[in-house]
Amino acid sequence: MLFITLHSSIKADFEKDISANSSNNLNYLLEGKDKICYLTFDDGPNPAITPKVLDILKEENVKASFFVIGKLVDNHPEIVKRAYDEGHYIANHSYSHNNSILYRTF
């Protein structure tokens, strides 16, 4: 199951496209003989870094997965929209990614 937190301006387009493309992409991966490397980026979007990463990926014609933090998506929806519009995969990495809660000792 895919859980996503996306800004409302891109959520509808993403939900429509993900169901149409998922089965085709999965079939390609399962049947293909190509060597594949999966490129992922976590903890964004970061306005100082993510646009530069997107520029390089576009220049090299490479697609990647961006595991975004919801509160940063709320702050920078235009960066996530750009990544999505350029064909990258967007997934949720949590809303706040609060390490003090995630890794506290019980």
Steps between C-alpha positions, in 0.01 A plus 500: 500500500623848415439778750545850367483847647483747217399860466140515376602661169686186387322225693218444248736475201732266691220266608368481143841428347629255761228242441540518122878466505556257787411178320695592186810592700480185711465276195802668337713447810398137543548402136803711415857381472651845550717581799317759706619744764243677719589854598322636807507826693366532856397780732407773256406711331781735588485831309879534496575148377203331332476738200871443430448124517203530264710704255767227490245220464330686215831567325594132525148375418486298824193431712511460877278445802452780748390397850369829631410633842144629511565822690774589250260427215258743664777761501631432147225342287640651180817291532303177538275599210808557284642159593168334423454691172850389393404134547648418840333274756374675814443309825438588862786479751277619788343831584756636743780240522557591863807293591467573871169315496596234247815388681424564865568226751199353672 
